[in-house]
Amino acid sequence: MTSTTPDSRATAHPLPLPPRLRPGTALYRAGTGRTVLRAADGELFEIALPDPAIAAVHAALTGPDGAGLPPELDAFAAAGHLGARPGWPAGRRRVGVVRTPADPGALAPLAAALTLAGAIALPLDPGDDPERLAAADVDALCWLHDGPAPRSWTRLDALADRGVAWQRISREGRHVLIEPVAARPGDVRHADVRARRLAAAGSGHRHLTAYWDGAAAGELTLGDE
């Protein structure tokens, strides 16, 4: 653990209003007279400040506005411990979300997270034809599939050419596959992921292909989930 003494005479840095710790950062008490800051990267710092100064810092970090900011906050800002969750781009807020098999309730946590981040979550019908999904008025499409990836995903790879971000998450047994987001020409798409996985499988590529085909046809005998 590193010890540090914030200096109220440090060069002032622009403070967010209201000031907040960076996401992933925590300031807490650890025993009598000890205050610790866990930085966003996991490093621990013991903060050598008197109790009144710590109380003022805590009040400023949890208060509703930026009135009465203690000078010690400048040191927190200089060390990079203040900040906020990045705002969602205003021009790309419409995010279509799909889940298969269809379960509207399962989309609620994802929609809530997108809303918290500043996006507008738009549940889409998973029964829609891929061309209809591609034509939906969205800036991004996120599809979660509880099983091996649907074949139709390769037909949606063209979304990136239209400037629509294309995110794919699927599950194979106990493994969840989060594929890279394709948002522009040249990005890795679902067809690329399939090809690379087959190449990495070597002589087992025939078995992997048969697994995907069996899932698409509903012909897998599965263990308990």
Buried (B, 14 or more C-beta within 10 A) or exposed (E): EEEEEBEEEBEEBEBEEBBBBBEEBEBEEEEEEEBBBBBBEEEEBBBEBEEEBBEBBBEBBEEEEEEEBBBBBBBBBBBEBBBEEEEBEEEBBBBBBBBBEEEEEEBEEBBEEBEEBEBBBBBBEBEBEBEEBBEBEBBBBBBBBBBBBBBBBBBBBBBBBEEBBBBBBBBBEEEEBEBBBBBEEEBBBBEBBBEEBBEEEEEEEEEBBEBBEEBBEEEEEEEEE
